[in-house]
Amino acid sequence: MLYRVAFRFCQQQQDAEDLVQDLLTKLYPRRDEMVGMSNLRGWLTTSLYHLFIDNQRKSKRSPLQLVDDETHFYDNSATAEAGPQQQLIRERRLGQIQHAFNQLSDEHRGLLVLHDIEGYRLSELQDMLDLPLGTIKSRIHRARARMRELLKINPTEQPTPGNLLGTKSVH
């Protein structure tokens, strides 16, 4: 679960592995404290999110920028029902979504991963991130609006299953 979330944050296999390893290395001395936690999954995800944001801030201040091979955010494997044309259309759309997703700020990308992809409820995010509910709602709204802008999507269109944008309300 930690690797899956880290990969969605980082978009790179090696970076995700490093992020999870850093987190587990930092938490290993505190393993006895974690045994009795009631919401360990949420606490670990929060810790991972904060570590990701800290690492992103450090890397932006670093004069050294490394270039890696581009990885894909979504599985692009063909389904048994999809023909070549449908697969091509799907791959192009997924590429557009990934490109737009990569252009979001780290905070917006992190919130969309936690809420829209991982399925954390707003109340859980409020506890995890220690932010007011209104702030979380407005950031999710702005992140979705930015995705729509980048993808040139009409906000009145109906979302498809698994759509990052979701036109549903953020209750």
ZATORDREN-145704 format. One record per residue: residue in one letter; x, y, z of N, C-alpha, C, O, CB in turn. Coordinates in steps of 0.05 Angstrom, whole numbers, plus 5000, padded with zeros to 4 digits. Each point is the difference from the previous one (the first is absolute). Last residue first. Glycine has a CB too. Example, Ala and Ser with C-alpha at 12.3 -4.5 7.8 and 13.67 -1.06 7.14 Angstrom:
BEGIN
S525749555142501650245001498550225014501050225004501449654953A498248985042498250245000501850245000502150005013494149775012
% end
This chain:
BEGIN
H463853234986498949975027501749815015499449945023496050154961V505050404923502149905018499049985028501250125018502350084952S491349704929500650195021502049875019500349765001495250454996K504449514899498449975025500850205020502250114999497349414992T504450314922498550245003498249985024498350185005501849904946G509649455016497449975014498650265003500950185013501049445011L507650104947498750255003497549995016499650155019502349994939L503649105015501250165021498450255006500050095023504449744963N491749224977500850274991501250165023498750025021497749964943G499649115036502950035003501050274991502450055000498049474995P490550214965501149875023503050035000501449964980494849725020T498951104952500049714996501249875024501450145016499149924934P493950925041502549865003499749704994497849895003503650455032Q492950494920499849805021502749855002501249934980493950025011E503651104979500249734989499849805023501050065022501850094939T497650825049497449875001500049724988497949865002500150604994P509850135006499349905027497249885002499449865020503550494997N504049664898497750155008499149895028499549765002499150324949I511649875009497649855005497850195009500550185017502149404994K507650474965497950144985497449845001498849954979504750254991L505249655075498949804982497850124982499049864982502149795051L503350885033502249884986499049804978501249974979501650095062E490850335018501250214983502349884983500150054976498850305058R497149105030498150054978501250204981499749984976496449925055M508949945046500149764982498150054976500749944978500449755061R498750955029502550024985500249774980500950034977501350215062A490749755020499650214981502550034982499850044976497050205056R503649165040498349904979499550214978500049934977497849775057A507050575042501649804985498349884977501149974978501449935065R493350715016501950144982501749804984500650054977499650335056H493749275031498650144978501950134981499749984976496450095055I507549555046499149794981498550124977500449924977499349755061R502850925030502449904985499349784981501049994977501850135062S490450225017500750204980502549914985500250054976497950315053K498949095042498050014978500950194978499849944977496649945056I508850085045500349764984498150004977500849944977500649815064T497950955020502550024985500449764982500850024977501250255061G490749735022499650194978502550034983499850034975496950215053L503749245051498549874979499650184976500249914977497549825058P511050415028497150035002498649874976501149994978499650445048L508649155006499050244986497050035004498649805004505150164962D503249315055499750215021499350274986501250205006502049555025L498149334931501650234992499850235019501550204997497749664957M496149315062502749934991501750244995502450005008495749594972D492750515044501649895022502949954992501850065015494049745004Q498250474914500150215020501849925024501650155009493850014976L502549214949502150184991500350235020502350095004496749794948E494149525063502649875004502350184992502050025014495849534979S493450744991500550015029502749865006501450095018493649914990L502049984902500850275009500750025029501950135008495350064955R503948864990497850195004501250275009502250015011494549615000Y508549634927499750105027497750205001499750174982505249765027G498749544912497349995012499750085029498149935013501249714956E507950294955500149825023497449985016499549815014505450304989I495450474921501149744992500049805022499049784997503850464970D493950675045498749894977501049724992498549844989500950624996H504350005094497150015000498849854977498349825004502050625019L509349614988498949905025496949994998498849805009505150395016V500950164901500749725004498649895025498849794999505750294979L494550835004498549844981500649705003498349844998501650554971L505150225084497249995009498349834981498349855009502350605012G508549714955499749825024497249985009499149785007505550355006R497350474917500349724991499749815023498749794998504450364965H496950765058497649934986500149714990498149855002501350624984E508349885056497849985019497449914986498549835011503750535017D505549804919500349765016497749975020499049775004505950284992S493050474914501850045022500249745016498249834999500850675003L498649394895498850115025502150045020502249894999493549874992Q505849844923500350295001498750125025500450245005499649764945N499649065027502850075007500450305002501950095013499649504965F490150074993500449935028502850085009500450105023496449524973A501150454912498750215016500449965030500550195015496149854949H506849294979501450254995498850235017501450165012499849684941Q494449335047502549995015501550264997501150105020499149404974I492050404955499450025029502550015016500350165019495349604974Q505350094916499250275005499450055029500850205012497349824942G503849115018502450164999499450295005501550145013500449554954L491049715027501449965025502650165000500850105021497349444982R496950484918498650135022501449975026500350195015495449744961R507749604950500350294996498750155023501250195011499049754939E498649135048502750075007500650304997501350125017500149424969R490150134987500349985029502950085008500350155020496349484981I501550314907498650235012500350005030500550215012496249774951L506949284992501550244994498750255012501350175011500249624946Q493949405051502450005017501750254995501050125019499049374980Q492550354946499250085027502450015019500150185017495449614974Q506149904922499350294999499150095028500850225009497849734943P503649135035502350184998499350295001501450165012500849484962G490949745075501449974975502350194998500450175019495449684959A499049715110500850234986501549934974501849845001498350415042E496749115025497950114983500950224982498850054979498049825056A508949705030499349804980497950114981499949924976501149725057T505851055012498049825010499349814977500550054977497750295057A511450194983497549984984498149805014500949805011501650314947S505150515092499649754987497349984987498150115010505049685024N501650935020499250034972499549744986499950004975502650425024D497750055106500649754985498850034972497650044996502449685046Y502951165013497949804998501049764985501950024984494650345017F509350375014498450005024498049785001499349905021501450594982H509049534944497250054997498549975026500549815015499850044937T510250495023498449775007497150074997499350245000504249595032E506850534930497250065006498549745006500349804986499850614984D510549755049498249914979497250075009499349995024503849644962D504051015055499549715000498249934977498850184987501649805062V506650844993498049944980499849694999502049864998499050564975L502350375105500549754986497749954980497750075005504949755034Q502051085012497549884990500749754984501350024980496450435020L507150295075500349764983497349894993498549935018505949975003P496950855038500850084973500249774981500150044976502350345045S490849725066502549894992500750094972498350004982500849605047R492650595016502250185009502749904990502050165000495349975040K495049354944499650254986502250215007500750174984494449745014S504549265048501049964972499750264984501650054982497349465021K497750475086502949985000501149984971501950144993497949645052R490950194967501050275006503050005000501250194990494749905037Q499949084962499650174977501050285004501250124982494849615007N504249675083502049934980499750174975502050084988498149455030D493550575050502650105009502149944980501750174994496949765053I492949714936500050304997502750115009501050184986493949835022F503949075006500050064971500250314996501650094984495749495006L501550125097502749944991500350064971502050114991498549545044H490950415002501750225010502949964991501450204993495649855047Y496949264938499450254986501850235009501150144983494149715013L505549335050501049984973499550254984501850104986497549415015S496950435084502950025002501349994973501950154994497949645051T491050054958500650285007503050055001501050194989494749845036T501449094965499650154975500550295004501250144983495449535003L503849775089502249944982499850164974501950104989498549445031W492550515042502350135011502549964982501550194995496649755051G493849624932499850294996502450155010501050194987494249765017R504549125013500150054971499950304994501650104984496149465008L501250145098502749984990500250074971501950144991499149525044N492050445043499850064972502950014988500950214991494750045015S503449515085497449914990499750054970498849834986499250275058M511149695019498550214986497449894988500049784989504350455001G503249315062497450065012498350204985497950085010504249815032V506849854928498549755005497250065010498149874992506249895018M502950904974498049964979498249755005497949984988505350244981E504350045088497850205002497749934981497750055005505650305010D504849154981498449935024497650195004497949915009506249905012R502450364910498149784993498349925024497749914996505649934970R503950865015497550065014498049774996497650045004503250454990P508049534964500550035029497450045016500049975024504450224965Y494949754915500849755013500650035029499149835016502850034941L495750844976498049905019500949755015498849935021497850264950K508750254961499550205021498149895022500250075023500550294943T501249114958502450035015499650205023501049965022501749954937L490349964980500349775018502650015017500049925022497449814945L501050954968497950015021500449775019500050045025496950174943D508749824957500650225019498050005023500850045023501250234939Q496449124968502349925016500750225021500649945023501149784938V491650474977499149805019502349925018499649975024496849874944L505850744963498350135018499049815022500050065024498650254940D506549354964501750165018498350135022500750015023502550074940E492349464968501449815017501750155021500149935023500049734939A495850864973498049895018501349805019499450005024497050064941D508950294966499350215020498049905021500350065023500750294942Q501149084962502350035018499550215022500749965023502349904939Q490450024970500349765017502250045020499649945024498849774938Q495751105001502449854992500449775019499750035024502450404957Q491050235030499849944971502449854990500249964975496950445020C499849985097502550054986500049974970501450134986500749735056F490049995015501150265007502450064981500150214988498449745060R497649214946498250204989500950285006499650184984496649495021F508649615031500450014971498150214988500850134981500549385019A498050335092502550144994500450024970500950204990501149645053V490749664988499550285004502550164993499950214987496949685050R504149184959498050094980499550305003499950144979497949405022Y507750045063501350034974498150104979500750184984502449455028L493550175073501750245001501450044973500250234991500549705058M494049304961498350245000501850255000499450194985496949565039
% end
